[in-house]
Amino acid sequence: MAVSSDKDGALTTLQSIRLIKERLGVGTCLGVSNISFGLPDRPTVNSAFFSMAISCGLDAAIINPYSLPMMSAYYSGCALTGRDEGFARYIEFANANASVEKPAETKETKPELQDAIIKGQGAKAAQITAEMIKTVDPLEIISEHIVPALDYVGTGFENNRFYLPQLLMSAEAAQSAFDIIKKTIPTSQQKSGHKILLATVKGDIHDIGKNIVKVLLENYGYEVIDLGRDVEKEAILKAVIENDVKMVGLSALMTTTVPAMEEAIKLLNEKCPDVKVTVGGAVLTQEYADMIGADFYSKEAMATVRYAEKLFKGK
């Protein structure tokens, strides 16, 4: 019923959808727009109600597909409820309706393996690698296909042509290809020979960003020593010395833990002055990084990779 004539109409409908899904497990379809009959600005009410219905498990809806608020609710609702793998449909919709111009992307044909990695197709990337490795040198596959694909996505991420889900999926696809290669080449050839230590500083338990950096660095051939979360500065120093590490990445998400990052940098500068430290996290800025003595500020994950490439390979 229209909520204007029955104040409980919306809640009753939402409760019904939830109960039907939980107790019967059958599909539900809803005619959405009648809910706003008799009210002003009906698209706003409709889209809000549609979003609520999606969160309750609605399977299908009768809506106006030319209504931007309704389609926004649909695509974002599917993304938020796990119905849009890799957020592919949401990203396509958002890009198509973005008011801000994005940098133009040059359309070009990519080699098959690169294309699979760029699109985040892990199983396909592994299959292609398994075939290629019969006739192509493993290190050539890494340098000519895997790394260029990651570079392409990384640059696209920096230029707002790719987004975090795509970055992660491509990194996972590259890892699938790399796993095939690791079985065929000596361990000594799998790594770049450079070690990078990562840690979330004392008092901070968030490590999503650090984990993203770890995956990307490993795909570029670096040996990553991950100390995890809530790490004491002394433990960081000890690991650096024991493993002869030349680059450290420190992460902090909360403002209250940034002082711990500063203390860790100070200790490293005192005991291991040749070690370079890059910092990152939601609360960090370039200005703050300079204030606490960091050598580099990683605004996002790929910036850490770029810094490592410059540090170790002179790029």
Secondary structure as GFF3:
##gff-version 3
##sequence-region A 1 315
A	DSSP	alpha_helix	9	19	.	.	.	ID=ss1
A	DSSP	pi_helix	20	24	.	.	.	ID=ss2
A	DSSP	beta_strand	29	31	.	.	.	ID=ss3
A	DSSP	three_ten_helix	33	36	.	.	.	ID=ss4
A	DSSP	alpha_helix	42	55	.	.	.	ID=ss5
A	DSSP	beta_strand	60	62	.	.	.	ID=ss6
A	DSSP	alpha_helix	68	80	.	.	.	ID=ss7
A	DSSP	three_ten_helix	85	87	.	.	.	ID=ss8
A	DSSP	alpha_helix	88	96	.	.	.	ID=ss9
A	DSSP	alpha_helix	112	118	.	.	.	ID=ss10
A	DSSP	alpha_helix	122	132	.	.	.	ID=ss11
A	DSSP	alpha_helix	138	141	.	.	.	ID=ss12
A	DSSP	pi_helix	142	146	.	.	.	ID=ss13
A	DSSP	alpha_helix	147	158	.	.	.	ID=ss14
A	DSSP	alpha_helix	164	182	.	.	.	ID=ss15
A	DSSP	alpha_helix	187	190	.	.	.	ID=ss16
A	DSSP	beta_strand	195	200	.	.	.	ID=ss17
A	DSSP	alpha_helix	208	219	.	.	.	ID=ss18
A	DSSP	beta_strand	223	226	.	.	.	ID=ss19
A	DSSP	alpha_helix	233	243	.	.	.	ID=ss20
A	DSSP	beta_strand	247	251	.	.	.	ID=ss21
A	DSSP	three_ten_helix	255	257	.	.	.	ID=ss22
A	DSSP	alpha_helix	258	271	.	.	.	ID=ss23
A	DSSP	beta_strand	276	280	.	.	.	ID=ss24
A	DSSP	alpha_helix	286	291	.	.	.	ID=ss25
A	DSSP	beta_strand	296	297	.	.	.	ID=ss26
A	DSSP	alpha_helix	301	313	.	.	.	ID=ss27
###
